[in-house]
């Protein structure tokens, strides 16, 4: 049974089941932050069994369920049914993710408290900063920065994997995508959908101004030291 793993002061990660995408299995992960008011902020919640859910609840009351990328919206429905009092926050509108009247059209009928933008809500502004990464008409991912632990949190835009000896096709695919160590970073399919690189560069300059040294990602291996230099290298393909 998965359990919350302490990543740094006031922040935990929890690994979920693998998901199938483009013919490949991808690991999943959610992030848990204890806010200054002692309540819990969850990013990209994963499916949990009752025992694991109790482990999360032992950390505090769940106040905010957050998804920073359209690809993770499906994760919210089961959590909302268990915690209907928790506020729901969705990613910005894109062509593949139409948000209208605080509802996710065609995906679910969940009522959203708000849509994420460049200004964190008052509920977590003291603890977490956030930024919409612009330049991609299909995926406008929201990056988060946990101030206390100096941790950057990303959902899809950066991935990082080790090769697995018994999975040659997976390894080949990940190498072609540019997400296998040591040259891990932004997947090739996501790079191709950035049509406005000038806007993307402005977003990444703002992101790099945050004082982070750690990195949590939803897919692949996280980094606990010198993450700033890794992220900087991961976005060099955008140019200057």
C-alpha positions, 0 to 999 in steps of 0.5 A: 500500500502506498504511503505519503513520503516526506519530501521536505519540510511540510511537503509529501509525495505519494506514488499512484498506479501506472497509467496507459498513454500512447501505448506506454505505461507511465508512473503517477504521483501526487503532491501534498502540502500542509499549508500555514493553516494546517490544512492540506493542498493536493496536486494531481490526486491519485486513486487511493485505497481506503487504507492509503486515504487514511494515511493522507487524512492523518496529515490534516484536513484536505482543503484544496484539490488542484490540477495543474494540467488538463491531462490530470483532470480525470483524477478529481472525480473520486476525490470530490465524492469523498471530500465534497467540502474541498475546493476544486481548482482546474487548469486554464482553458485550452482547445482541448480543455474547454472550461465554461461557467466553472464546469469542465465541459465534456469531462465531468460535472464537478463544480470548480471553485476557480481556474488557476492563473498567475496569482495564487488564491488567498488560501495558499498565497502565503505558502505557494506561488504559481505560474501558467506556462504560456506558449502552448495552445494545447497544454497551458500547465501551471507550475507551483513553487512551495516557498518553505521547502524551495520546491518546484512542482510540475505535472507533465511538462518535465519527465525523468526516467531511468532505463529498465533492463526488461523493457527495451521498447519503453526505454527506446520510446523514452529516449526518443522523447528525450525523457531518459536520464541523463538527458531527461526534460521536456518530452518531444511531443510537448516541445512540438506543440509550443508554437509561441516560444517567445511567450514560453521563454517569458514564462520560464524566465519567471519560473527560474526566478523562483528560489527552488532547489528541489523538483517534484514531477508527476511522472518519473524521478524527482530531484532533491538537490540542485534542481534549478540547474537541471530545470534550466537545462531542460528548457534550453531548447526554447532558445534565448 
